[in-house]
Amino acid sequence: MEFVRLASPVPNQQIDYARFAMQAFRKAVEAADGEAMAACLADDVVFTSPVAFKPYPGKPITAAILRGVLRVFEDFRYIREINDPETNSHALVFETTVGGKRITGCDFIHVNDEGLIDDFMVMVRPLSGATALSEAMAAQFPQIQAEAAEAIAALAAMEQ
């Protein structure tokens, strides 16, 4: 019997590396560990919110937004994971509750060559859930902005 090798070890290692990075993020979210979540983000990450009109560039604001999300989500759980190993792209489908509204959503994540998340987009449904999320996050936004500003100041102090 003849065996055919379908892929070389190098691409498989890259696939495993990207998937490992995504799994680290998933575990951090499921543990509600804001520091571990931030450690998974690239400095130049871009976060696209389901309830804002503009993307948020940079690790400080993205990490602060994710901590804010941890404060408003109730009964959060990932229910499905989809991976595209050729592009280091992942989709994590989740369910949660915000303000008494059930939400189904998806985190679309891209992992860079260093194994860090450099693109993070979230979509949610239904509209009533997106509205509840928008209202809850609006209430969090002063704290989110303060946390991001504090992180930026700490980074600037370290560079001096």
C-alpha positions as CSV (number, residue, x, y, z in Angstrom):
1,M,0.0,0.0,0.0
2,E,1.3,3.4,-0.9
3,F,0.9,6.5,1.3
4,V,0.7,10.0,-0.1
5,R,1.9,12.9,2.1
6,L,-0.7,15.7,1.9
7,A,1.1,18.5,3.6
8,S,4.6,19.2,4.8
9,P,5.5,19.6,8.5
10,V,6.2,23.3,8.2
11,P,2.6,24.3,7.2
12,N,1.2,22.0,9.9
13,Q,3.4,23.6,12.5
14,Q,2.2,27.1,11.4
15,I,-1.4,25.9,11.6
16,D,-0.9,24.5,15.1
17,Y,0.8,27.7,16.1
18,A,-2.0,29.9,15.0
19,R,-4.6,27.6,16.5
20,F,-2.7,27.6,19.8
21,A,-2.7,31.4,19.8
22,M,-6.5,31.4,19.3
23,Q,-7.0,28.8,21.9
24,A,-5.0,30.9,24.4
25,F,-7.4,33.8,23.8
26,R,-10.5,31.6,24.1
27,K,-9.3,30.2,27.4
28,A,-8.6,33.8,28.7
29,V,-12.1,34.9,27.7
30,E,-13.8,31.9,29.2
31,A,-11.8,32.5,32.5
32,A,-12.7,36.2,32.3
33,D,-9.0,37.0,32.6
34,G,-8.5,40.5,31.2
35,E,-4.7,40.4,31.6
36,A,-4.4,37.1,29.7
37,M,-6.8,38.4,27.0
38,A,-4.6,41.5,26.6
39,A,-1.5,39.4,26.3
40,C,-3.0,37.8,23.2
41,L,-3.3,41.1,21.4
42,A,-0.8,42.6,19.0
43,D,0.2,46.2,19.7
44,D,-1.4,47.2,16.3
45,V,-4.6,45.2,16.8
46,V,-7.7,46.7,15.2
47,F,-11.0,46.1,17.0
48,T,-14.3,46.5,15.1
49,S,-17.3,46.7,17.4
50,P,-20.8,45.5,16.4
51,V,-22.3,48.7,17.9
52,A,-19.8,51.4,16.9
53,F,-19.3,53.1,13.5
54,K,-15.5,53.2,13.6
55,P,-12.8,50.7,14.3
56,Y,-10.6,51.1,17.4
57,P,-6.9,50.7,16.6
58,G,-4.4,49.7,19.2
59,K,-3.9,47.3,22.1
60,P,-4.7,49.8,24.9
61,I,-8.2,50.6,23.7
62,T,-9.0,47.1,22.5
63,A,-7.9,45.5,25.8
64,A,-10.0,48.1,27.7
65,I,-13.1,47.4,25.5
66,L,-12.7,43.6,26.1
67,R,-12.5,44.2,29.9
68,G,-15.7,46.3,29.5
69,V,-17.4,43.5,27.7
70,L,-16.4,41.1,30.5
71,R,-18.3,43.5,32.9
72,V,-21.5,43.5,30.9
73,F,-21.8,39.9,29.5
74,E,-23.7,37.4,31.7
75,D,-23.5,33.6,31.2
76,F,-21.0,33.9,28.4
77,R,-20.0,30.8,26.5
78,Y,-18.4,29.9,23.2
79,I,-20.5,27.3,21.4
80,R,-18.6,26.8,18.1
81,E,-15.2,27.3,16.7
82,I,-14.3,27.6,13.0
83,N,-10.7,27.8,11.8
84,D,-9.1,28.7,8.4
85,P,-5.6,27.5,8.9
86,E,-4.4,28.9,5.5
87,T,-5.1,32.5,6.5
88,N,-4.7,32.2,10.3
89,S,-8.4,33.3,10.6
90,H,-10.8,32.0,13.3
91,A,-14.4,32.5,14.1
92,L,-15.7,31.9,17.7
93,V,-19.5,31.7,17.9
94,F,-20.8,32.7,21.4
95,E,-24.0,33.1,23.4
96,T,-24.5,35.5,26.2
97,T,-27.0,37.7,27.9
98,V,-26.9,41.5,28.3
99,G,-29.6,43.5,30.1
100,G,-31.9,40.5,30.0
101,K,-31.5,40.0,26.3
102,R,-30.1,36.8,24.8
103,I,-27.4,37.4,22.2
104,T,-25.7,35.1,19.7
105,G,-22.5,36.6,18.3
106,C,-19.3,35.8,16.6
107,D,-15.7,36.9,17.2
108,F,-13.8,37.0,13.9
109,I,-10.1,36.9,14.7
110,H,-7.0,37.0,12.7
111,V,-3.6,35.9,14.2
112,N,-0.4,37.5,12.9
113,D,2.9,35.6,12.3
114,E,3.9,36.3,15.9
115,G,0.8,34.5,17.1
116,L,-0.9,37.6,18.3
117,I,-4.4,38.9,17.4
118,D,-4.1,41.7,14.9
119,D,-7.7,42.0,13.7
120,F,-10.7,41.4,15.9
121,M,-14.3,42.0,14.6
122,V,-17.5,41.2,16.5
123,M,-21.0,40.7,15.2
124,V,-24.1,40.1,17.2
125,R,-27.8,39.3,16.8
126,P,-30.7,39.9,17.2
127,L,-31.2,43.7,17.0
128,S,-32.7,43.8,20.5
129,G,-29.5,42.2,21.8
130,A,-27.3,44.5,19.9
131,T,-29.3,47.5,21.3
132,A,-28.9,46.1,24.8
133,L,-25.1,45.7,24.2
134,S,-24.8,49.2,22.8
135,E,-26.5,50.7,25.8
136,A,-24.5,48.6,28.3
137,M,-21.2,49.4,26.6
138,A,-22.1,53.1,26.4
139,A,-22.4,53.1,30.2
140,Q,-18.9,51.4,30.3
141,F,-17.2,53.8,27.9
142,P,-15.9,56.4,30.3
143,Q,-14.2,53.7,32.3
144,I,-12.9,52.1,29.0
145,Q,-11.4,55.4,27.9
146,A,-9.8,56.0,31.3
147,E,-8.3,52.5,31.3
148,A,-6.9,53.0,27.7
149,A,-5.5,56.4,28.6
150,E,-3.8,54.9,31.7
151,A,-2.3,52.1,29.6
152,I,-1.0,54.6,27.0
153,A,0.6,56.7,29.7
154,A,2.2,53.7,31.3
155,L,3.7,52.7,27.9
156,A,5.0,56.2,27.3
157,A,6.6,56.2,30.8
158,M,8.4,52.9,30.0
159,E,9.8,54.3,26.7
160,Q,11.4,57.3,28.5
